[in-house]
């Protein structure tokens, strides 16, 4: 017994000194004496947790011990990513305490909130943090930690697309801690307030440096890396791509960062580069797709990274890998329409548009409510031979499957009207617009939406339904008398059947500012699309309507008098042209290809020229082409050739052997080369 007490004393000393390895050795010695010692088991479990050996700690805590170490066990489950089991354990503990009239401890509540946050159960998490804030005084050290996590949870709710309760309004906590400023900035980003988010992020950087002024510069950079990445993300959303790119690269140069920060920076760089530097993007995407990041990213982050990887494969024309990965993702994300579009894009990029269209129609049956898939079908049908009729049928089929209140949305109506117009079915387009107008007027408490009315009026004007277009434009002008586009449309419609009213409304158009001085009379005389012609003096003087001739003026075309006289251009002849001399038959050939030039080359380099005289050693007869040829020299003399068969005699003409000329030319050029001297310098 005294030995165990001595070991516990030694264990206490190692624990105070934070010598966890030595403490673990002492606990093993105690358990070797008494394997059921509750204090030794508890101490060993805590020591293993501090050594981050959570699985080994769970092995001990899962034993049937007398005491219930709920917090230690729940923490190990949290760190080993067994979040559901950990939340269930804490919930069962809450029920036990509630039956006894007690509540969960602060530590267990905080741990449960962390688990709910990691499980993306944000509404439950924010409720829990809200209760903890009410139960914790502001002077408490842990209050700022809870407030930081509470703001992070609010930002996560907004990022996920869920609605935020009015009790938890997004409020900026200014100049408190850099963590609070950072989380407030994230909440502003999720609501689209990017300018305010940038101010909060700059404030977070300042507070971070002030808080960590005792730390090394390297440690400060590591802590500020996440703030810099978030700032770059805001720049990227604002379209300031160069600044975002620079910040991402600066973060990737920082060493010893937590793995998620460079992974996010690398992924966002891939999104910026798109199709620019595919090889570099392929290297960076590997940073964001390592297995160790699977448990650290949220589902929205995993989804974005997976989509970027698919698009990168598509850009690199890795169609098989892209399709395989997309099909695997469809199993876990069947509601992600972008995956179906990528699958169709792989076929379209391989010039298999018909196959892509067939696949999309199959996907449309699985997801009949998908607008993205249906619009992609319409687009491919237009690409595949401009089949407007098939596109109209597909869109009509999709609209009929929608609820009645969704069938006449302005976007759907606009697309269908455009298709009718392109297919030459303008009457159906007008009918559809009239039907949509009636539906909107009936279902809306006010009048028809102005955007749809403006589109209807413009289409009627293009379809030459001027009176109907004028009625719609009148309604638009009544709704907004200062709208110049509506006034201009009304004037165009009235000018076709009521010019007086058109002139009346013309005074309502705004005056032209900075207009150039124009000659109106000269502009009126210009007839677009017609060439300028000579006008006779009679027409130029201006004949009246009773003279039997066509009148001239701003609205009439001038008439040309007499037939047009054709000018005969003189032929272009060379300066040395002699009409009496016969033309040279080779005048069309370049000078180098003419007979005289070929003969001159033969005399200089051909057989029997002066260059061939005295070549070779005296009394030596060369056979086989001499030095450099394919044969060898015969010093003994030349053998007499055997008599050849008689050749019929042809008329004597000058015959030029082109092959012999080429051979002589090449031999001459090789002999004219300067020989390399001996004993020269290096």
Number of C-alpha atoms within 10 A of each C-alpha: 7 7 10 15 11 12 17 19 13 15 23 15 14 17 17 10 10 13 13 20 14 15 25 22 12 22 23 15 16 23 17 11 12 12 12 13 15 14 14 21 21 19 17 24 26 20 23 21 21 14 13 13 16 22 15 14 23 20 11 16 23 11 9 8 14 9 10 12 13 15 17 19 23 25 21 24 21 21 16 15 16 14 22 13 14 24 21 13 17 20 16 11 17 18 14 14 14 12 9 9 8 11 14 16 11 12 10 19 19 18 18 25 26 20 25 20 21 18 16 17 15 22 18 13 24 25 15 18 23 16 11 19 18 10 11 15 11 12 8 9 10 13 16 18 15 18 20 21 21 24 28 22 25 26 23 22 22 19 16 13 9 12 11 15 11 7 7 13 10 16 10 18 18 13 13 12 18 26 22 24 27 27 27 26 32 27 25 22 22 18 13 13 14 19 14 14 26 21 13 26 24 18 19 27 21 14 18 20 17 12 13 13 11 9 10 9 12 12 15 17 18 17 17 18 24 20 22 23 23 24 24 25 24 24 20 19 14 12 11 13 18 12 14 26 19 12 20 25 15 14 22 16 10 14 12 9 17 12 14 16 20 24 22 22 30 24 24 24 23 24 19 16 14 14 15 11 10 16 11 12 22 15 12 19 24 13 18 26 16 11 9 11 15 12 12 14 17 14 14 11 13 17 15 14 23 19 18 19 24 23 21 22 20 21 17 14 14 14 19 12 12 21 22 12 18 22 15 11 16 15 9 9 13 13 12 13 17 14 22 22 19 19 22 26 22 23 18 16 14 12 11 14 19 16 14 24 22 13 17 22 18 12 18 20 10 11 15 15 14 16 16 13 21 22 17 19 25 23 16 20 21 16 13 14 8 15 16 22 16 14 23 20 13 17 19 14 12 18 20 11 12 13 9 10 10 12 18 20 13 18 11 16 20 18 15 21 25 17 22 21 19 13 15 13 14 19 14 14 23 20 12 19 25 13 13 21 18 13 16 19 14 12 11 10 8 9 15 18 13 14 10 19 22 18 17 25 28 21 20 22 20 13 15 12 16 22 17 15 25 23 15 22 26 18 19 22 19 11 13 13 13 13 15 14 14 24 24 18 24 29 23 19 28 22 16 13 12 13 13 12 14 20 13 11 14 15 10 14 14 11 8 7 6 6 7 7 6 8 8 8 9 9 10 11 15 14 13 6 6 8 7 9 10 11 15 13 10 12 18 14 11 14 15 12 10 8 8 8 13 16 20 20 14 14 11 11 16 20 17 13 12 7 6 8 6 6 6 6 6 6 5 6 8 6 6 6 9 10 7 6 7 7 10 7 8 11 9 8 9 9 12 10 10 14 11 11 12 15 13 11 13 21 14 15 22 22 14 11 11 11 13 13 9 8 8 12 9 7 9 14 15 17 17 12 11 14 12 9 10 9 12 13 16 14 12 9 12 12 9 6 6 6 6 6 6 6 6 6 6 6 6 6 6 7 6 13 10 11 9 14 18 14 12 17 16 12 13 15 10 10 9 8 8 7 7 7 7 6 6 6 5 3
